[in-house]
Amino acid sequence: MADNAPPAAKPEETTPATSAEATAPTAEATAESASTQPEGKTPSKNELKRLAKQAEKDKKAAEKAAKQAELKATQAAADVDFAAQNYGVLPLNQSQERTGRERVQIANLTEADIGKTVLFRARVQTSRPQSKMAFLHLRQRLDSIQALVLPEAELVSKQMAKWAGAIVDESIVLVEGVCQTPVEPIKSTTVSNIEILVRKIHVIATVDGRLPFSFDDASRPEELYEKEDAQFNKVLLDTRLNNRVFDLRTPTNQAIFTIQAAVTRLFREYLESQGFTDIHSPKLQGAATESGASVFKVSYFKGEAFLAQSPQLAKQMAIAADFERVYEIGPVFRAENSFTHRHMTEFTGLDLEMVIEEHYHEVVDVLDSMLLNIFRGLQTQYAKEIETVSKQFPCEPFKFLDKTLRLGWKEGLAILKEGGVDLPEFEDLSTENEKLLGKLVREKYGTDYYILDKFPSA
């Protein structure tokens, strides 16, 4: 009966052979193949050769398959980005933590920092992939440095180098790296004797869209555009003003604003050392306070007001109130419809007023000393900024004497006469004659700054 039948034999479980096992017949298999010959018949020499060739072929195929499997495993391991945490885009800073790590300024790096790890924030002026590495031109205001992203085991992956080489220009990045000496001085950056070997780099903010013009075009010296074979794109003034934020990033504009701030600081420091008091006069006034200049009329609730033409009235009031010496740094508005360099509708005025004890030369002396203090301060403290501006707008260095040259009115007329301009004794100087007199004085006395005293009374 079926119920008494022995159970069917369970098929043996087998483990799938590896690719090498599946394709590489063993010696036993070859012998077995040979044993398939009819009993009593010895394989021919040709048959033995065929079997040997087949075995050799199968062996080589197995070796090839094994090598391919090993290569795939190696590639799979290489595709694992071990430096993934060392680069990328940072999340929006919401002030959730403060590490307190020191961040350096590029301008302060010296050869003493070689071998040190530094952390700093900068803009990417340019990023350039090259072979398996990437070069970055990083900028902080006036200063710049080269950074190198080079694959290195357990530190920088090839994926990291590729990503860094594609960072969009003008992106803001946070960089951590080691200061090292470049193979040769770097000419394209302000820091030429140090480069950064990047260990970590993260984008803080990137650029959305296309830049309005090239940073290099905006920073290029004017004289290069005047050459006959010039192939550069000149950034026009309207384009600069329409993209003012981007234009202000250029080293030249950064330097101009730094110098402007320095002038007001040096002006203030000197006057305060001479007993002057800083005042702040109103800029909305009920009437024009100075004759000879047009004023801007503005709506003031139910009435009208005028933008201040100068702080002159306020200064005189302060002197009458026994302040003795006062100064002000503030905006001035003049509705003068003119296109000359000497007339502006709005500017920052540097004004002072003081009591005269005996002679107006007391005021001249204070003005002279104040200007010399500014000139010397700019020359000694802001040489780098002046040089930066001069690179884009070349000009001769400003000259002044330790003791200011003072010329009387008649002496000035005599110099003009020597230069071919003969003026009546009581005729005022035109703009052209003022420029000519300055040129002649520079040639004769070696100074751009001088005082022309004792003008004829009106």
Salt bridges, closest charged atoms under 4 A:
GLU47 OE2 - ARG50 NH2 2.39
ASP113 OD1 - LYS116 NZ 3.76
ASP143 OD1 - LYS384 NZ 3.08
GLU152 OE1 - ARG199 NH2 3.11
GLU170 OE1 - ARG139 NH2 3.00
GLU170 OE1 - ARG249 NH1 2.92
GLU176 OE1 - ARG101 NH1 2.95
ASP217 OD1 - ARG220 NH1 2.44
GLU222 OE1 - LYS234 NZ 3.51
ASP247 OD1 - ARG240 NH1 2.58
ASP247 OD2 - ARG244 NH1 3.22
GLU269 OE2 - ARG265 NH1 2.88
ASP278 OD2 - HIS280 NE2 3.76
GLU290 OE2 - ARG334 NH2 3.32
GLU304 OE1 - LYS297 NZ 3.86
GLU328 OE2 - LYS283 NZ 2.74
ASP351 OD2 - LYS315 NZ 3.43
GLU353 OE1 - LYS315 NZ 3.58
ASP365 OD1 - ARG406 NH2 2.69
ASP368 OD2 - ARG406 NH2 3.75
GLU396 OE1 - ARG442 NH1 2.78
GLU418 OE1 - LYS444 NZ 3.83
GLU425 OE2 - LYS410 NZ 3.61
GLU434 OE1 - ARG342 NH2 2.80
ASP448 OD1 - ARG442 NE 2.66
ASP453 OD2 - HIS361 NE2 2.69
